[in-house]
Amino acid sequence: MSNNRSDSLQSNASTLSTLTSCSSESSVQLYEEKLKPSIDAVKLEESDAPLQELADKAETIIKEKFASHPSSIYKYKKDSKEISVGLDKVMLAMLACADEGGGESGKRYVACAILACSKEKDEIEALQALGTTWLTHFLFIFKTTRGHGNQPNETPSDITTLTIDKTTTHLRKGVGNRAKSFRNDVLLRDGYTCVLTGFEDRSHPQPSDDTPSVQLNGAHILRRSICQFDHSKSVSHPTIRIKVFVGQTLFINYMQCKSAVTTFDILVNFIRIPVKKLEELHERIDDADNGITLERNTQHAFDNFHWCLKQTETEHVYDLKVFNARAILKKPENNHITFRDRSNDFPSSSTRKMNHSIDLPNPLYIHIHATIAEVMNMSGAGKFFDELLYVYKDNEGNVPPVRCWPELEDVMEKQLLKESVTKLFELIYSSLPRNDRLHLT
C-alpha cells in the first residue's frame, strides 16, 4: 500500500517536470545570460553585412540544422493529451515578418539572434532556447487576458536595453480600471457603427431601417494584457524585495519581473518601438486611439488574430486581411476600412453643440496587431495557445487570468497537485475495508 502511494507521488513529481518538452525558465536564462550578449556581438560584427545575406544564413540554419531535430518541437503533454508547435516555424515566421514588424532593424535582430545560436557550443540547445523564449515570453502575452506592467519610467531617445532595476520602477504603477469613457468615445467617433460589418449599435441616434442593430463594443487594438501588472496576486514563485524610490520598498515576484524584462526586450528589438512609446501606451491604453468599434463576434476574431488591418499608402485607410474566413460575418465593400472622426455627425442633443474631436486609431497600434497576427498564423503559435489555454478553462468556460508564461506554469503545477491529491485519496479509499469506507461516506 505504501509503495502505491509513493509511486503516485513520484509519478506526479515526474509529470510536473515533463508537462512541456523544454523549460521556459532555463530557456530564458540561457537567452538572457548567453544569447543577448552574443546577439549584440554578432550585430556589431555583421554591421556592414547586407541584411538579406544575414537573413539567408539564418534561414539556412533553421531549415538545415534545426527543423529536422526533435528539439524543434515544443510539446505540452498531459495524460493522453498532447499539443505541439514547431519552434522552427516560430523562428521562420519571426524572420519573415520582421521586415513588416521593425523594418531593417527588426529583421537584423532576428537574423543575428539565430546566427548567435550557431556560435554556441550546443547549437541545438541555443536554438531551442531562443525559439522557446520567443514563443513563451513574447508571443504568449498577446494571447493572455492580463499582462505585464509597462516599460521603465524613463525617456531615452532610442531603443533601450531593459534591466530588472529599471522595469520594477514602472511595474509598480500597473494599469488602472478601464476608462469609463473608452467605449463611448470609440463608438461616437466611429458613428455607432461596426467598422467591419457595418452593423449599428442599439444606441445609434439615427438608426437605418435596413441595417442590423446589435450591441457593439469598443475593442482594444492592443489588449490591456501587454501593459498590465498586478504584483498583489500571490503565486508560488519566490519574491524579492527591491528598492524603488527613496523610503519605499516593493515586493515583486522575481519570475514575473524577469519575464517582463525579457518580453519588453524582444518587443523593442523586433518591432523597434522606442521605450518612450511603450510608456505612453501604459498611460493611454484606454484612450480612443487604441480602440475600434466592433460587434461581439468580430471582436472575438480580432482579439484572436483571425483578421487584421494592413496599412495602405493612404493615411487611415486599411486593407482587410482574413486568416479565418469563418470568423467574419460580413466584409466591407472593396475590402477597405477607412477611419474618420464621425463624432460631429451627431451633435449633442442637449445643447446641439459640436462634440470635441476624437483621435483616430493609432497606425502604430494597428501595425503591431497586424505583425503579431502574421506571426501567430504563419507559425501555428496562435492555435497552440488556444488549445493549451482551453485545457485549463474553468467550469464557466473562462481561461485562467494569467499575465505571463510563468503564471501559466504555476496554474499547470497547481492543477497537477490537485489531481495528484485526489488520485491518492481515491487510492487510499479503495484500499480500505468496506465498513471503513461506509464510515467515511
Stockholm file with secondary structure:
# STOCKHOLM 1.0

chainA/1-441         MSNNRSDSLQSNASTLSTLTSCSSESSVQLYEEKLKPSIDAVKLEESDAPLQELADKAETIIKEKFASHPSSIYKYKKDSKEISVGLDKVMLAMLACADEGGGESGKRYVACAILACSKEKDEIEALQALGTTWLTHFLFIFKTTRGHGNQPNETPSDITTLTIDKTTTHLRKGVGNRAKSFRNDVLLRDGYTCVLTGFEDRSHPQPSDDTPSVQLNGAHILRRSICQFDHSKSVSHPTIRIKVFVGQTLFINYMQCKSAVTTFDILVNFIRIPVKKLEELHERIDDADNGITLERNTQHAFDNFHWCLKQTETEHVYDLKVFNARAILKKPENNHITFRDRSNDFPSSSTRKMNHSIDLPNPLYIHIHATIAEVMNMSGAGKFFDELLYVYKDNEGNVPPVRCWPELEDVMEKQLLKESVTKLFELIYSSLPRNDRLHLT
#=GR chainA/1-441 SS CHHHHHHHHHHHHHHHHHSBSSCHHHHHHHIIIIIHHHHHHHHHHTTTSCHHHHHHHHHHHIIIIITTSGGGEEEEEETTEEEEEEHHHHHHHHHHHHHHHHHHHHHHHHHHHHHHHHTSSSHHHHHHHHHHHHHHHTGGGGTSSSCCCCCCSCCCSSCCCCCHHHHHHHHTTCCCSCCTHHHHHHHHHTTTBCTTTCCEETTCSSCCTTSCEECEEEEESSCGGGGCCCTTSCCSSCEEEEECSTTCEEEEEHHHHHHHHHHHHHHHHHTCCCHHHHHHHHHHTTSGGGEEEEEHHHHHHHHTTSEEEEECSSTTEEEEEESCGGGCSCCCGGGEEECCCCGGGSCCTTTCCCCCCCCCCCHHHHHHHHHHHHHHHHHSHHHHHHHHHHHTCCTTSCCCCCSSHHHHHHHHHHHHHHHHHHHHHHHHHHHSCHHHHHHHC
#=GC SS_cons         CHHHHHHHHHHHHHHHHHSBSSCHHHHHHHIIIIIHHHHHHHHHHTTTSCHHHHHHHHHHHIIIIITTSGGGEEEEEETTEEEEEEHHHHHHHHHHHHHHHHHHHHHHHHHHHHHHHHTSSSHHHHHHHHHHHHHHHTGGGGTSSSCCCCCCSCCCSSCCCCCHHHHHHHHTTCCCSCCTHHHHHHHHHTTTBCTTTCCEETTCSSCCTTSCEECEEEEESSCGGGGCCCTTSCCSSCEEEEECSTTCEEEEEHHHHHHHHHHHHHHHHHTCCCHHHHHHHHHHTTSGGGEEEEEHHHHHHHHTTSEEEEECSSTTEEEEEESCGGGCSCCCGGGEEECCCCGGGSCCTTTCCCCCCCCCCCHHHHHHHHHHHHHHHHHSHHHHHHHHHHHTCCTTSCCCCCSSHHHHHHHHHHHHHHHHHHHHHHHHHHHSCHHHHHHHC
//
